Amino acid sequence: MTLKYAALALSIATLAAHAGTANTQQDRLDKLNGKALGRVIYRGATLIDGTPSAPRADMAVIVKDDRIEAIIPSSQLSPQLTGGARMVDVSGQYVLPGLIDSHVHYATNPDRPYAEAELKRSIYGGVTGVRDMAGDARELAGLSRDALLNRIPSPDIFYASLVAGPSFFKDPRTVVAALGAQPGAVPWLYAVDDQTSLPLAVAQARGTGATGMKIYANLPGTLVRKLIAESKAQHFPVWTHMQVYPATPYDSLGATAVSHACMIARHVRETGKAAYGHGGEPSYEGLTAEDPGIKKYIAALARSGTIMDATLSVYKNDGPHCHLTLAGDITRAMHAAGVRIIAGTDTDNTGEDPYPAVDGELEKLVRYAGFTPQQAIIAATANAAQALGKQTEFGTLEAGKYANMLFLQRDPLQDIANIRAVVMTVKRGHEFARSDYKFTPLPVHDD
């Protein structure tokens, strides 16, 4: 061998050694990070991909590590594609994107055992993501990290940092969620007024590890609009109550998402309300989505592109509050106007129910807001991912996105109640077989 070729051979050997070391290091990091590894082919399911497209029978979802590599008809699988892969027969089943509950609260009053029990129920019930709408970010960050590392059985947790007017931080819930510090003076529960540096307020909200900023209560319209603009300038999702008080619902237009469909009914019947609070609601007698004030707002909401977190689960058909039938009527009208709806619950399911609360929200969207089952599924998948700013990562089943999937024994497009016919959840390539879940009633929790 000449000196020239000997040097070349040495260089190749050195590069190969470095590559081997790099691969070993990457493998070690992947294992430490709880990443799913390997190639798996789920063959034979009917695909409901989270879009309005018609379902496709007998499909194969090919997963490499934590992401979808390809989705093809099972008939196109070849020895080259199947070689070295673990085959999972899902014939007769239905596969759809993992569900996302777009409105939960796991750390208003931090209670780790309760949160873990509810999160476990969710992941084994088909939920692969939740949007936590403000609480103690210290607790939420820990839960989120453990979920990502697969140290606890849990959906991925995307949480908010909250801003509100200084007067709101007399609320006792904020004392608990900022325990050991001053509510209103911590980055995840921050008081803002006309003297606040808004770029700093948004930047420190981002610094908590939050996915978005929640604008909550007791702020004038001018400040709400400025907060929305600054959040968007920093490419940070911004979520608000539809009405922040004394700001009107119109001041929240342009936010990434707003919550609570029936807030527009209260605005129409109680235009002068100046501060946050649930008491003293007006009568909603005779009110429908055809009311001119409601129709005007819905048209403006549709033009703005803001997503609606309807939270039908918080409304009942008794008592003095906005009734579920009215909330459903308003949500129906919003949907018909082209407003994207997401499925958020903002309520704990009973501790005796072995299935997630978001299942009930989907059923209410169908029963009270006139959604088709497919539209309800889109609200809990593609639209929910859009509200999180994560639409390129999950929300629909397609190549390149995370392998977040729900396998069902029965067709949810025939009956949305079949969303409970769970066989298996897959989150970032990790499998959670329903048969492995031994349900016990959730711990009692005081929120």
N, C-alpha and C positions, 0 to 999 in steps of 0.2 A: 504494500500500500504506500503511495507517495505521501510526502509530508502534507501536501494540499488536501488530499482526501482524508488523511488521518485527522487533520484539524476539523474538517467538515463533519466527520463522524463524531468527533468529540463534542462539537457544538450541538449536534442533533441529540446526542445522549444527554448532554447537560440540560437542553430545553425539555426533553422528555422527563428528566428527573424533577425539574422545577414544576412541570405540569402535573406530575404525579403528586408532588408535595402540595400544590395548590388544590388539586382535587380532594386530597385527603383532608386538608384544612377546611375546604368548603363542605365536605361531607360531615365533618365534626361540627361545624357551625350549624348546618341544617338540622342535625340531630339535637343540638343544644337548644335550637330555636323551635323545636317541636314541629318541624315541617314534615308533611306527609311525603314519603319517598316511594318511588316505584311507578309502574305503568299498570293501569287497570282499565278493562273494557267492560262497560255495562251494556249488555246486549239484549235487545228484544222489546224495550219499553216503547210506549206511545209518547212522543215528545210534545209537551206543551211548553213553548220556549219563553214565555213572558212577554210576547208581542201579540198583536191581533191576528197573527197567522193561524191558519187551520192546523190542528194537531196532525202529527205525522206518525204513522204506525211503524212498528218493528225497526226502531232506530238503534244505533250503537253510539254511545258516548265514550270517547277515548280520553282518559285522564292520564297526564304525565305529572307525577308529583302532586302539586296543589292546584294545577290549572287544567282546563279543558284543552286537549290537543286537537281534537277534531270531533265532529258529529256527522255520521254518515249512515245510510241505510245498512242494516245488518248484512244484507246480501252482498255488499261491497267489501266486507272484511276478507282479507287475504292472509296467507301464511306470513307474508312479510309484515303485515300490520299486527297480527296476533302473537308473533313470536316473542317469547319472553314476558308477555303480559299476563296478569291474573285475570281470568274471565269470570264475570259475574252474570248469571242468567237472571234477567229481570223480565222475562216474557210474561205478557199479560198485565204488567204494571204500567203506571203512568208516571212520567218524570217531569218535574217542573222546577223552576228556580227556587232556592231556599227562600222562605218567607221572611219579611222584615216587619217587625212591630215598630211603627214610627213614633210612638209616644209612650214611653215608660218612665218610671222613677224608682231607681234602686238605692238611692243614697240621700233622699231628703232627710230621713232618719237612718243613718247607716246601720245596717244589721246584716253582717256578712252571712251568717247561716241561712237567713231567709232569702237573701239575694241569690245565693248559690243554689238553693232548692228551686227557686222559680226559674233561674237560668237553665238548670238541668232539665226541668219540665219542658222548657221551650225548645232546647236543642233536640231532645228526643221526640218532640212534637212537630218538627219540620221548620223551626225558626232558626235561621243562620245569622241574623243581624237584628239589633235593636238600637233605637235612637233614644238615649236617655236625656230627658229635657230639663236637666239641672238638678244638682244636689252637691254633695261634698266631692269635689273633683279628686281629692286625695284617695278616697275609697274607690271611686270610679276608675281612676287610673290603674289601681292595683287589680281590680276585677278585669279590666280590659286587657292588661298585660297577661294575666294568667289565662284568659280565654285565647289570646293569640298564641301563646306557648303551648296550648292544649294541656295545661296543668289542671284545669277544671272543665267538666263538660258544660259548654256554654256557647251561645251565639257570640259573634263579634259584637263589641259594645262601642258605640259611637256616641260621645256625650257632649253636652253643651256647657259653656261658661255663661253665666247670667249677668246682665246689666239691668239696672232699674234706677228709678229716682231715689234719692236719699231717704225719703219718708217711708219707702217700702221696707227698709231693713229693721223696722220695729217688729216685723212679722216673726213670731217665735220659731217658725220653721227655719229661718235663716240663721238663728243662733245655733241650732243643732248642727246644721250643715257647714258651719264655720267654726265649730267647737275648738277652743284654744286660741282663737283669733277674733278680730272684730268684724262682724258681718258688714258688708259694704266697703271693707278695706282690704279684701283678699281678691286675687285675680279671678276666681270663679264665682264670686258674689260681689260685684263691684258697683258702687254708687257713682252715677254720672249726673252732671249738671252742666250749665252753660260755661263753667270754668274748666271743665275736664278736657285734657288732651285726648281727643278721640282716637288718633292714630296709636297712642300708647295703650288706651283701653282695649282696642282690638288686638294689638300685638301681644299684650299680656294674656288675653283670653286664649290666643293661639298657643302661648307658651305653656299652658296647663296640659297640653296634649289633647285638648278638645277638638272635635270635628267642626263645630260651628258655635256661633254666639247667639244666645237667646235674649231678646229684648222683652222685658216682662211687664213692668207696671210703673205708674205714676211718673210719666214723662210727657212733656209737651210734644206736639206734632213736629215742630221744627227740629227738635233733637232726635226724634225717632228717624226722621228722613235723613239726617246727617249720619247717624249710626249705620243705617242701611248703606248709604253711599260709601262710607269708609270701609265697611266690611267687604263690599264688592270690590273696592279698589285694592284691597289686600287679598282678593281671591279666597275669601273665607265665607262659607255659607252662613246666612243670617236667618234666624227663625224667630218669629214673634207670635204672641197672641194676636188674633185678628184686630182686637182693640186693646190698646195699652193704657188708656185713660191718663190724662184728659185728651190725649191724642185720639183721633177718630180712626175707624177702619181704613179710611182712605190714606192715612199717613203711613200705613204698613204696606201699601202696594209697592211692589218692587222688591220686597224681601224674597228670599229663596222659597220660604214656605210660611204660611200662617196657620194657626190652630183654632179649632172650635167653631163649627159651622153656625151654631145658633147665636154667636155673638152679634151677628148682623141683625137678628131679630130684636135683641136687647137695645142695640143702637137706635133702631127705628122707633121703638116704644119708649126709650129713655135717653133722649139726645143729650141731656145736660149732665150725665154722670161724669164726675171729675176725678174719681180715684178708684183704684182696684178694690174689689170686694164682691162677695157672692150674695150678700143679704139684700133684702128689700127689692126683689125683682118685680118688674111691672107685670101686668096681665098680658098674656099673649092670645087671649080669646079672639077668635076670628082671623088670626094672622095666617097668611100662606105665603109661599114663594112668589105669588103674583102681586104682592104688595109693591107699589111703585118704588119705594125706598130700597127694598131688597133687590128688585130687578135692576135698579140703577147701579147698586154696588156690584152685583154679579157681572154686569157688563164691563165695569171698570176692572174687576179682578181678572176677567178673561183677557182683556187687553194687556194687562201688566205682565202676564206670564208667571205670576206667583202661584205656587202649588198650595192646595188646600188639604190640611190635616183635619178631617171632619170630626173625628173622635165620637162617632155615634154611640159608642159604649158608655159614655158618661151621662147620656140622656135616658130618662125613663118616661113611661106614659102615665105617671101619677105625680102628685105633689105640685107645688107652685112654680117649679122651674120649667124651662123650655121642654116641651114634650118630644119624645123620640120621633113621633110622626111628623112634627114640624121640622125637626133637624134633618130627617130623611128627605122631606119635601124640598128643603133648601139645597141639600147636597145633590139631589136629582137635578135641580135646575142649574146648579153650577156645572155639573158634569155635561149636561146638554149644551151648555154655552161653550164648552171646550176647555174648561178648567181641569187640570190634572188633579186627581184626588189620590191621597195616600191613606193607608190603613193604620191609624194609630189608636191605641186603646185608652191611655191615661187612666187606667183603672186596673186594680188587681183582680184576677179571676179568683173564684172561691178556692180555698185551700183544699177542698174535697174533689176538685175537678182535675183529672189526670192530663188534660190537654190545655194548650196555651190560650190566653185571653184573645189573641188576635183572630182565632178561629171564629169567635163570636162576632168580631167586628166585620169580618167578611160576610157572615150570614146576614148581618144588619144592612150592609151595603146592598145586598141582593134583595132583601125583603122590604126595606123601607126607602131605599134610594133608587130602586129599579135597575140596578146593575145586572148584567149577565154574570154568570160565574167567571167567565174569562176576564171580564172587566174588573171584577173584584180581585182576581189573582194579580192582574197587572198593577192594581193599586198597592199590593203588598210586595211587589217585586221590582219591576222596571221603574215605576214612578217613585217608589221609596228610595231606590238607589240614586235617582236624579236629585231628590231632596237632600241627600247626603253629599252630593258632589262626587259620587263613586260610580257613576254609570259606566265608566270604562273598565271597571273591575268586576262588577257583578250586577245582578238584577235581571239579566236575560241569560239564556243558555246559548253560548256561542264560543267558538275557538278563541283562545287567548285569555278568557276570563277565568276567575277563580272557580274551582269545582265546588260550587255551592248548590246542592240539589236536594229535592224532596221526592222520594219514591212512594207512590200510593197504590193500594190494592184495588181501589175503585175509581171510576172516572169523575173528577171534580167538576167537569164541564156539564155533566148531567145533573149533578146535585152538589152544591157547594158544601153540604154537610160531609161529603166524602173527603174533605180536606183532613178529616180525622182518621182516615183509613191508612195510617202511616205504617210503612214497612221499614223505611230507613231514611235517615238524614245524612247527607254528606256535606261537610264544611271544610273548605280548603283541602279537599282530598281525604279528610279523616271521616271514617264511617261511624255512625251512631245507630245501630240496629234497634228498632223499637222493642224487639223481644228481649233486649238486654236491660230495659228500663223497668225497675221495680218501684212503682209509684207508692209513696206514702204521703198522707196529707201534709201540706206545707206547715211550717212552724207558724204560730200566731205572731202577727207583726203589727205594731202600732205605728202608723205613719202620721 
